[in-house]
């Protein structure tokens, strides 16, 4: 028949796109105002902040803040703990029990391994989300979010500076 074929899998690193780059970019209407800051769908001029299709007049902005939201990791930690505390002892018991349970052992082994390693992988890639929060007359509002804290800090600084201009 011949020699067995080898299967080769090539893994390439994937660089995650920032929140700004992920969203479809709509053209920002230029009303003759020079941009103080522009990144993707976000644009700051001397008079307004434009995010996507929404616009806020900077004269209405009372306060500019940044906020950070940390995602919940307890479900992943719980899955790792359950796989270690219950899955592994159960697999140990199934491996020495009757041969009629061999299918259960293999299924349990696959489920435990998937749960354990998927939870560990999720814990490794979890990221904080940073938001630009505007204090408006009607209350505070999160207007833009990104996983890039430096982008949000630069944006907040630019909006603050633009709000303080006469």
For each residue, the residues with C-beta under 8 A, 3 or more apart:
1:
2:
3:
4:
5:
6:
7:
8:
9:
10:
11:
12:
13:
14:
15:
16: 147
17: 21 22
18: 21 22 146 147 148 151
19: 22 23 145 146 147 148
20: 23 39 40 41 42 146 148 151
21: 17 18 40
22: 17 18 19
23: 19 20 40 41 52
24:
25: 40 41
26: 41 52 53
27:
28: 38 41 43 50
29: 50
30: 33
31:
32:
33: 30 45 46 47 48
34: 45 46
35: 38 43 44 45
36: 44 45 46 158 161 162
37: 42 43 44 154 155 158 159
38: 28 35 42 43 44
39: 20 42 151 155
40: 20 21 23 25
41: 20 23 25 26 28 50 51 52
42: 20 37 38 39 49 50 51 144 155
43: 28 35 37 38 49 50
44: 35 36 37 38 48 49 50 155 158 159 162
45: 33 34 35 36 48 49 50 162
46: 33 34 36 58 162 165
47: 33 57 58 59
48: 33 44 45 55 56 57 58
49: 42 43 44 45 55 56 58 61 134 143 159 162
50: 28 29 41 42 43 44 45 54 55
51: 41 42 54 55 143 144
52: 23 26 41
53: 26
54: 50 51 143
55: 48 49 50 51
56: 48 49 60 61 134 136 143
57: 47 48 60 61
58: 46 47 48 49 61 159 162 163
59: 47
60: 56 57 136 137
61: 49 56 57 58 64 134 135 136 159 163
62: 135 136 137
63: 134 135 140
64: 61 132 133 134 135 156 159 160 163
65: 132 133 134 135 140 156
66: 130 131 132 133 152 153 156
67: 130 131 133 142
68: 128 129 130 131 149
69: 128 129 130 131 145
70: 128
71: 126 127 128 129
72: 75
73: 76 77 123 126
74: 77 78
75: 72 78 79
76: 73 79 80 119 120 122 123 126
77: 73 74 80 81 119 123
78: 74 75 81 82
79: 75 76 82 83 115 116 118 119
80: 76 77 83 84 116 119 120 123
81: 77 78 84 85
82: 78 79 85 86 87 115
83: 79 80 86 87 88 112 115 116 119
84: 80 81 87 88 116
85: 81 82 88 89
86: 82 83 89 90
87: 82 83 84 90 91 108 111 112 115 116
88: 83 84 85 91 92 112
89: 85 86 92 93
90: 86 87 93 94 108 112
91: 87 88 94 95 105 108 109 112
92: 88 89 95 96
93: 89 90 96 97
94: 90 91 97 101 104 105 108
95: 91 92 105
96: 92 93
97: 93 94 101 105
98: 101
99: 102
100:
101: 94 97 98 104 105
102: 99 105 106
103: 106 107
104: 94 101 107 108
105: 91 94 95 97 101 102 108 109
106: 102 103 109 110
107: 103 104 110 111
108: 87 90 91 94 104 105 111 112
109: 91 105 106 112 113
110: 106 107 113 114
111: 87 107 108 114 115
112: 83 87 88 90 91 108 109 115 116
113: 109 110 116 117
114: 110 111 117 118
115: 79 82 83 87 111 112 118 119
116: 79 80 83 84 87 112 113 119 120
117: 113 114 120 121
118: 79 114 115 121 122
119: 76 77 79 80 83 115 116 122 123
120: 76 80 116 117 123 124
121: 117 118 124 125
122: 76 118 119 125 126
123: 73 76 77 80 119 120 126
124: 120 121
125: 121 122
126: 71 73 76 122 123
127: 71 147
128: 68 69 70 71 147 149
129: 68 69 71 145 146 147
130: 66 67 68 69 145 146 147 148 149 151 152
131: 66 67 68 69 142 143 144 145 152
132: 64 65 66 142 143 144 145 152 155 156 159
133: 64 65 66 67 140 141 142 143
134: 49 56 61 63 64 65 140 141 143 159
135: 61 62 63 64 65 139 140
136: 56 60 61 62 139 140 141
137: 60 62
138: 141
139: 135 136
140: 63 65 133 134 135 136
141: 133 134 136 138
142: 67 131 132 133 145
143: 49 51 54 56 131 132 133 134
144: 42 51 131 132 152 155
145: 19 69 129 130 131 132 142 152
146: 18 19 20 129 130 151 152
147: 16 18 19 127 128 129 130
148: 18 19 20 130 151 152
149: 68 128 130 152 153
150: 153 154
151: 18 20 39 130 146 148 154 155
152: 66 130 131 132 144 145 146 148 149 155 156
153: 66 149 150 156 157
154: 37 150 151 157 158
155: 37 39 42 44 132 144 151 152 158 159
156: 64 65 66 132 152 153 159 160
157: 153 154 160 161
158: 36 37 44 154 155 161 162
159: 37 44 49 58 61 64 132 134 155 156 162 163
160: 64 156 157 163 164
161: 36 157 158 164 165
162: 36 44 45 46 49 58 158 159 165
163: 58 61 64 159 160
164: 160 161
165: 46 161 162
166:
